[in-house]
Amino acid sequence: MMKGFEIKNVTDTSADLYVTGQICDDEDKNLLSWWLGDEDGNVNGYVFPVDIKNQLDSLKGKTLNVYINSVGGSVFAGTAIANMLKRHDGPTNAIVDGLAASIATQIFFSCDNKQIPKNAYLMIHKPSMVAAGDADDLQQAASVLDTIQKGLETTYQDNAKKDVTADQIHELVNNSTWLTGEEAAELFNVDVTDALQMVACVGKLPQNIGNIPGNIKFIAENMPKKPVKQPKNNDKNIEKLAEYKLKQQKNDIAVALAMAQIL
């Protein structure tokens, strides 16, 4: 299985970061490691803020080339990663290898320089969450989502061209918009490069990603299931593990983004 996050080509002056997996909260790492990790506890196919922080601490002063091919994931984890890159002591260059969707766009726009090939995509949409409770609880959840959306849209507006209005950004987010590299350059301050053959990414295809262009193919396969480790005692993680296991059985997929035939 592919790693969701890797550091490659480290030199005295630069390093390459690859974000190619599902972006997850740090609090889920121990559980995922316990259930899905290899013999060394490593979890493939996921990106955790803590792992990126640990790497960035050793790369101060270096130019970072951040290669992105991700369907996104947790808003708060993605925002944390974006803020880490903003604070990095050195130039940052973001390159979309195939897809920067959902919260992965925040990572893309956090870098100093932004590049996207003609046949790659940005995808922006409304945040979503699972909520339960009475009417007051649901209204509060809706209010939280509205606040989160305002924050996401602020980033897009900060990176937009001068003639792009906040209302335009809001409409794009509300409509779950896919943008090719050329379309993104009409709205945002990004550099368009020649079309490239896209590389694979891994993770769950979120149910809230819609309006997928017809010339993009997501190849979904059920991941081989590891034997589930049995808890030695009834600790507080058992209920959470059962819930997560059910979710994984329904949604775990390997995602490959085929080259978009748009040229």
N, C-alpha and C positions, 0 to 999 in steps of 0.2 A: 504494500500500500504506500502511496505517496505521502511524504511529509507535508504538513500544512504550512510550515514555516521553516526556512533554511537561510543560513548565512554562507555565501560562497565568495571565492575570489578576493580574499582579504589581502590587501597590500599595506604598505606603509602609509598610503594616502587615501585609499578608498576601500569600499566593500559593497557587495551585492546582497540585498535582502529579497527573498522570494516569499510573497504572501499568496498562497495558492489553496488555502483550506477554509473551513468554516470558522468564523471568528466567535470565540466563546469566552465566557466570564471565567476569571481565575478560580472562583469558588467551585466551579465544576471540574477543575482539573484533577483533584484527588480522586473523585468518584470515577471519572472517565479512565484515569490511570489504573485504578483498582479493577475496573471491569473490562476495559478494552486495551489496556496497555500491554506492551511486550514484556519479556522477562526482566528488562531493565526499568520497567515502568514508563517507557516512552509511549506517547499517544500520537499516532499518525493521523493526518487528515484534519487537524484542528490547529487554530492559532490562538494563543493565550497572551494577554498583555505582559504577564510576568516574564515570559520567555524572551519577548522582544526587549523589555527593560534590561534584563540581565545581559543581553548581547550589546545593547546600545552603551551600557556602562563601559564596555571595553573598546568601543569604537569612537570615542570622543576625538573630535578634530578631523575625522576622516570624512570624505565625500561618500554619501550613501546613495546607491542606486536601488530604488525600491520597485521591484517588479511585481505587478498585481494581476492575479487571475482568480477572482473570488466572487462567490455568490453573496457574500456578506455574512450576517449573523447578528450577534448581540450589539445593540446600539451603544450600550455603556462600555463594552469591551473595545469596540471599534473607535469610539470617541477617545478612550484612554490611549490607544495606540497612536491616534492622530495627534494628540497633545504631546506625546513623547517625541514624535518626529518633529513637531514644531519647536521643541526645546533643544533638539539635538545641536551639539556644538560642532557645526560643520554644514556644508551645503547638502541639500537633499534633492534628488531627482526621482520623480515618479514616472514609471512607464507601465501602461496597461498592456499586458501580453495578449489578453483576449477579452476579458470582462472584468469590469469593476462595478459591482451591483450593490445596491442598498448601502449599508454602512461602510462597505469597502470604498465607496466614492469619497467618504470623509477622509480616509487615509490618503487617497490620491490627491485631494485638494490641500492636504496639510503640508505638502512638500513645496520647496522653493520653485522648482521647475517641473512642468507637467507635460508628458508626451503620450500621444495615443495614435496608433496606426489607423489608417483609413477604414480598415475592416474590423476594428475592435469596437467595443461598446461600453458606454456608461449607462447605468440604469438607476433612476431615482424614483422613489415612491414614498407613500405615507408610512410612518412607523406603525407597528401593530403589537398587540399583546394579548395574553389570555387573562380574562378577568372573571371573577365570580363574586356573588354577594347580593345585597339589596340594591335598590335604586340609587341610594347615596354612594355606595361603593362603585357602581358602574359609572355614575356621573364623574366621580373623582378620577377613575381610570381614563375616561375620555378627556378630562382636563389635563391629565399628565401627558397623554399622547399629543394633545395640541401644543403643549409647552415644548415637548421634544421636537415636534415638527418645526416649530419656530427656530429652534437652535440649529437644526439641520439646514433649514433654508437660509439662515444667516451665513453659513459657510458658503453655500452656493452663490449667494448674492455678492459676497466678498470677492469671489473669483470670477464673477460675471463681467462682461464687457459693459462699458458705460451706458449704452442705450438699452440694456436689458433691465426691466423693472422688477420690483419685488412681486408684483401681481403675476407677471409672466412666470417667475420661478415657482410661485405658489401653485399655479395651474399645472405646470409640468410635474410637480410632486404629486398633486392630487390625481393626476391621470396616469400614474405609473409609466413614465416615459423612458423609452429606449433611444439612445443617441449614438449614431456612428461617430467615428472620429471626426469626420468632416462636419457633421451636424453639431457636435459638441464645440468645435472651434468657432462656430457662428455665434454661440452664446457665451462661451467661457474663454478665459485667457489661457489657452492650451496650444501646444505645438502639434501639428498633424504630421505623421511620418508615413512612409510607404507601407502598403499592405504587407503583412507578414503571416506566415502559417502559424496558427495559434497552438499553444501548448495546453496540456491537460491541467485541469484543476480538480479538486476533490471536495466533497462535503455533501450536505443535504440540500436538495433543491427546495427552498422555502415555499410553503404553500401560498404565501402572500406575494410572490413574484408573479405578476401576470403580464399580459400583452406581449408575450415573447414573439419577436419577429419570425416570420415563416422561414427565413433563410438561415436561422440558427437552429442547430440540432443539439438537444441535450440527450445524451445517451445514458439512461438510467439502468443500473444493474443492482440487484440485491447484493449487499456485501456478504462475504462468507461470515457466518456467525461463529464466534469463539464460544467454547463451553463457558457458561456463566459460572463464575466463582461463587461458591456458596458461603454466606456469612458464617463466621464461627460462633457468633452470638447475636442476640437481638439488639443491636445498637440502633441509633437513630437514623442511620443511613439506609436501612433495609427498605423502608417505605419509599424513600426517594429513589432508590435503585430500581425497585419494581416499576415505578412510574416511568423512569427514564428508559428502562428496558423495553417497555411497551411502545414508547415513542420511537425508539430506535428501530424496532422491528417493523414499524409501519413506514418510517421515513428514511432510514439510512440508505443512501445511494452513492455510487461513484459517478461523478459528473465529468464528462468530457465535452469540451466546447469545440465542435467541428469548425473548420475554416468557413467563414461566412462568404457566400457567393454573391457579393454585392457589386463587384467591379465588372 
